[in-house]
């Protein structure tokens, strides 16, 4: 971890994306699937079996978009359309059975940054309510006190470069003082980039 920091000796702040950078987003989705299956089994006992719904969702995960997966589930199990909204809402507000665990390498890297007195920011795309819900349920191991979060959808025109520009202005930082850690490859003048594949070996 230290060798990555030593590569950028003059950097004072690090920006992280959230999904599949700090934690595997699949861990969130699978728990939401479980909760929806349990909800349907409780609501319609003897008609819907939670495990069958969960197995279907797990099997289809990653093969289609979320909206397509929700529609496929509603159709496959002949669920009345009114419950589609319940499923969609669950992604935004779910209280998960288990805490979301960070990638161990990301955790150790962030802990090293804190020890080196670096500033840490999170810039995340997606529905702000859902992204905040994820953040609240991550096991941060004390790191939460050192984080500042920016939601891309709350910054016009809803893109990462504009959000980072806002971050730099509000925190009186210069481009050349920043390192971005993420999976989204993009170029911003004088901002160095560490692909998450360099940090997290899956």
C-alpha positions, 0 to 999 in steps of 0.5 A: 500500500505504501508504495502506491502512496510513495509514487505520488509524494506531493499529493494531499487528497485521494478521491475514490469511486464507491461501487466495485472500488470500495466494496463489491456492489454485488454484495448489496444487490444480493442482499436486496434480492434476499429481502425481496424474496422474503417480503414476497413469501411473507406477503403471499405465503404458500404462493411465493417461495423466497428461495425460488425468487432469490435463486432466480435473481442470483442466476440472472444477476449480471446478465441484464440491466437492473430494470430488465431484471426486475421486469423479468422477475415480475413476469417469471413469477407472475407477480402483480405489477404494483410490487415492481415499485416495492422492489425498486424502492427496496434498492434505495432504502433496504436495511441489510441483514449483514454489513457491507464489507470493504475490499481488504486492500482498499481498507488497508490503503485508506487506513494508510492514507489516514495515517499519512494525513491525506484527505479522502473523498468519495465521488459516486454516481447513481441515485443519491438515496441508494448510494447513501444507503450503501455508504451507511451500511458499509463496515468502515472500521472507523474510517467514516470520520475521515470521509467526505462524499459527493454525489454526481447526480447532485452536481450539474451537469451530472458527470464526474469531471463537474463533480470533481471541479466542485470538490476542488473548489469547495475544499480549496484543492488544486488538480495537481494535489489529487489522485483518483482511485476508480474503475472509470477511466477518464482524463482530467488535467493534472489529476493522476489516476490509479485503476482499482485493478492495481489495488484490488486483486480479485 
